[in-house]
Amino acid sequence: FTDRYFLLTHYHKDHLSGFKHIIKTHPDYFSRVFLPFMPVGNSNNADILDFAVFAHVFMSFQTDCSNINTSCIKAFELIYGNVSAARLFTLKSGDTFSFDKSEYEVLWPPEKGFEFTPELTDAVEQLNIIYASPFAYDFEREFFHLKNDFIKTYLKCCQANSVNDRTLPHERHRLSERLIDLLDKINLLKSQLNESKRAHDVRDILTDPVVSQAFSDSVNMSSLVFHNIRTSSPGIQDVLMTGDCMPEVISKIQDKLYDGYYVLKAPHHGTSSGYSPIFNDMAFSHILISN
């Protein structure tokens, strides 16, 4: 192949693990890599990323929490360490990209105004309150500031690598180096943080089944959804790709959808949790179920 692209819809292991293996063994395998923007809420809160940083620090040795995946934390480090930075692009609602002589439009997620699940937002607020306390130790306050700086830098990395609004290479490199440095500093505090008396309270929040499910659902909710840009009448080029998006997402982007597609990639592997009643009013020649 002269061009081989990889597009990650969201940060769940079943969508990412194979990619990690490929680029670590064959760095030149993909000519372009597309990653999803990390969305933020109306209050500029990045709840998915915020929660993932806490999970990265306090749950690193737990393997039975399948709903909690922190792959987003090291996404830029993974690409910059194994693939040329010039090949990395980030996508959000409104962006367009080309592949195989076709143009595609990203319908979801928005860069701002994302609605996280209330349970996740409440959990992130509780976690931050713990370390914003005036009675926190110096190393805990340091972690809190590093975490916030990491999140801000991560969001800047998303913007700097945007497919339609990229910054200059030296700026992208500077931000990625900053991001990696911040994570290294956070990792150096792991032992102290996990031995502190507040660690138990943090893990109680992280391992709450309702909270971990809310985190997983929010990750699915942030899946990239895109379709081809029609240049003529409907035809076999019409494809709707949905990742693991939830029915609420289809409702939010309903006005942007065509009345039918040649191929629908069924959300969330064709499970009932991803099915939207809106599909009943649309025409599809084929439904693709990924497993």
C-alpha positions in Angstrom: 0.0 0.0 0.0 1.2 3.5 -0.8 -1.2 4.9 1.9 -2.3 3.1 4.9 -4.2 5.2 7.5 -5.2 4.4 11.1 -8.1 6.2 12.7 -8.9 5.7 16.3 -12.4 6.4 17.3 -12.0 6.3 21.1 -9.7 5.1 23.8 -10.9 1.6 24.6 -8.5 -1.3 24.5 -10.4 -3.3 22.0 -9.9 -0.5 19.5 -6.3 0.3 20.4 -4.3 -2.7 21.5 -3.6 -4.0 18.0 -2.5 -0.6 16.9 0.0 -0.3 19.7 1.6 -3.6 18.8 1.8 -2.7 15.1 3.5 0.6 15.5 6.0 -0.7 18.1 7.1 -3.4 15.7 6.6 -1.6 12.4 6.8 2.2 13.0 6.4 3.0 9.3 3.3 0.8 8.8 0.9 3.8 8.8 1.4 6.9 6.7 -1.2 8.8 8.8 -2.6 8.3 12.3 -5.8 10.1 13.3 -6.7 10.5 17.0 -9.8 11.9 18.5 -9.9 15.3 20.2 -10.3 15.2 23.9 -13.6 17.0 24.4 -14.3 19.6 27.2 -17.5 20.6 28.8 -19.2 24.0 29.2 -17.0 24.8 32.2 -13.8 23.8 30.3 -13.7 20.6 32.2 -12.1 17.6 30.6 -13.6 14.9 32.8 -12.5 11.9 30.8 -8.9 13.1 30.9 -9.0 14.2 34.5 -10.5 10.9 35.7 -7.9 9.0 33.6 -5.0 10.8 35.2 -6.2 9.8 38.7 -6.8 6.2 37.5 -3.3 6.1 35.9 -1.8 7.1 39.3 -3.9 5.1 41.7 -5.0 2.0 39.7 -1.9 1.1 37.8 -1.7 -2.3 39.4 -5.3 -3.3 39.0 -6.2 -5.4 36.0 -9.8 -6.4 36.8 -11.3 -3.0 36.1 -12.2 -3.4 32.5 -14.3 -0.3 32.3 -11.4 1.9 33.2 -8.8 2.4 30.5 -6.1 5.1 30.6 -4.7 4.7 27.1 -5.5 8.4 26.3 -2.8 9.5 28.9 0.1 8.2 26.8 -1.4 8.6 23.3 0.9 11.5 22.2 3.9 9.8 23.8 3.1 6.6 22.0 2.8 8.3 18.6 5.8 10.6 19.0 7.9 7.7 20.3 7.1 5.3 17.5 5.7 7.2 14.5 6.9 10.4 12.8 5.1 13.3 14.5 4.4 14.7 11.0 1.9 11.7 10.5 -0.2 12.5 13.5 -3.5 14.4 13.2 -6.4 15.0 15.6 -10.1 15.2 14.6 -13.2 16.8 16.0 -16.6 17.9 14.9 -16.4 20.0 11.8 -13.1 18.8 10.6 -12.6 17.1 7.2 -10.1 14.6 5.9 -9.3 12.7 2.7 -8.9 9.0 2.2 -8.9 7.0 -1.0 -10.1 9.8 -3.2 -13.0 10.6 -0.9 -13.6 13.5 1.5 -15.0 12.8 5.0 -16.6 15.1 7.5 -16.4 14.6 11.3 -19.8 14.9 12.9 -18.8 14.2 16.5 -17.5 14.9 19.1 -17.5 18.7 19.6 -14.4 20.3 20.9 -16.4 22.2 23.5 -19.8 21.9 25.2 -19.5 18.1 25.6 -22.0 16.6 28.1 -20.3 14.1 30.3 -22.3 11.7 32.4 -23.3 13.3 35.7 -21.8 10.5 37.7 -18.4 11.1 36.1 -18.6 14.8 36.6 -19.5 14.3 40.3 -16.6 11.8 40.7 -14.1 14.1 39.2 -15.2 16.9 41.4 -14.8 14.8 44.5 -11.4 13.7 43.4 -10.2 17.2 42.9 -11.6 18.4 46.2 -9.4 15.8 48.0 -6.2 17.3 46.6 -7.3 21.0 46.6 -7.5 20.8 50.3 -5.4 23.4 52.2 -4.4 20.5 54.5 -2.8 18.5 51.7 0.8 17.6 51.9 3.4 19.3 49.6 3.7 16.3 47.3 -0.1 16.1 47.0 -0.4 19.8 46.1 2.4 19.2 43.6 0.5 16.3 42.0 -2.6 18.5 41.8 -0.8 21.2 40.0 1.0 18.8 37.7 -2.2 17.1 36.9 -3.9 20.3 35.9 -0.9 21.4 33.9 -0.9 18.0 32.1 -4.6 18.4 31.2 -4.0 21.9 29.8 -1.0 20.8 27.8 -2.8 17.7 26.5 -5.7 19.9 25.2 -3.1 22.2 23.5 -1.6 19.1 21.9 -5.0 18.2 20.5 -5.3 21.7 19.0 -1.8 21.9 17.7 -2.1 18.6 15.8 -5.6 19.4 14.4 -6.0 18.2 10.8 -7.4 21.5 9.6 -5.6 24.0 11.8 -2.1 22.6 12.6 0.6 24.7 14.3 4.2 24.7 13.1 6.3 21.5 13.7 8.5 23.0 16.4 5.4 24.0 18.4 3.9 20.6 18.2 7.2 19.1 19.3 7.5 21.5 22.2 4.1 20.6 23.5 4.6 16.9 23.2 7.9 17.1 25.0 6.2 19.2 27.7 3.4 16.6 28.0 5.8 13.7 28.4 7.9 15.6 31.0 4.8 16.4 33.1 3.7 12.7 33.0 7.2 11.7 34.1 7.0 14.1 37.0 3.6 12.7 38.0 4.9 9.1 37.8 7.7 10.0 40.2 5.0 10.9 42.8 3.1 7.6 42.4 4.7 5.8 45.4 4.1 8.7 47.8 0.6 9.3 46.6 -0.4 5.6 46.9 1.0 5.4 50.4 -0.8 8.5 51.7 -4.0 8.3 53.8 -6.0 10.0 51.0 -5.2 7.2 48.5 -7.9 5.0 50.0 -10.6 7.6 49.5 -9.4 8.1 45.9 -9.6 4.4 45.1 -13.0 4.1 46.6 -14.2 6.7 44.1 -12.3 5.2 41.2 -13.5 1.6 41.8 -17.2 2.5 42.4 -19.0 0.4 39.7 -21.4 3.2 38.9 -18.5 5.6 38.4 -16.4 3.3 36.4 -19.3 2.5 34.1 -20.0 6.3 33.8 -16.4 6.7 32.7 -16.6 4.0 30.1 -19.9 5.4 28.8 -18.4 8.8 28.5 -15.4 7.4 26.5 -17.9 5.7 24.2 -19.9 9.0 24.0 -16.8 10.8 22.7 -16.3 8.4 19.8 -15.5 9.9 16.5 -18.5 9.8 14.1 -18.0 10.7 10.5 -19.4 10.2 7.0 -18.4 11.0 3.5 -19.1 14.3 1.9 -21.5 13.8 -0.9 -20.5 15.5 -4.2 -23.3 14.0 -6.3 -26.3 11.8 -5.8 -26.4 9.0 -3.2 -24.2 6.0 -4.0 -21.9 3.3 -2.8 -19.5 5.9 -1.4 -22.0 6.8 1.3 -20.7 5.4 4.6 -21.6 6.3 8.2 -18.9 5.4 10.7 -20.0 5.5 14.3 -17.3 4.0 16.5 -18.9 3.0 19.9 -21.1 6.0 20.1 -24.3 6.0 22.2 -27.8 6.6 21.0 -27.8 10.1 22.5 -25.0 11.0 20.0 -27.1 10.0 17.0 -29.9 12.2 18.3 -27.6 15.2 18.7 -26.2 14.9 15.1 -29.5 13.8 13.5 -29.8 17.0 11.4 -26.3 16.4 9.9 -27.0 12.8 8.8 -28.1 11.8 5.3 -31.5 10.0 4.9 -29.6 6.8 4.1 -26.2 5.2 3.5 -24.8 2.4 1.5 -23.0 1.2 4.6 -23.8 1.8 8.3 -21.1 0.8 10.8 -23.3 -0.3 13.6 -22.4 1.5 16.9 -20.8 -0.4 19.7 -20.3 -3.7 17.8 -24.0 -4.0 17.0 -25.1 -4.3 20.7 -28.5 -3.1 21.8 -26.9 -0.4 23.9 -25.7 1.4 20.8 -28.9 1.1 18.8 -30.7 4.4 18.0 -34.4 4.5 17.0 -33.4 7.1 14.4 -32.0 4.3 12.3 -35.5 3.1 11.8 -36.2 6.1 9.5 -33.0 5.7 7.5 -32.1 3.4 4.6 -29.1 1.2 4.6 -27.9 -1.3 1.9 -25.4 -2.9 4.4 -24.8 -2.9 8.1 -21.3 -3.5 9.2 -20.8 -5.1 12.7 -17.2 -5.1 14.0 -16.1 -7.8 16.4 
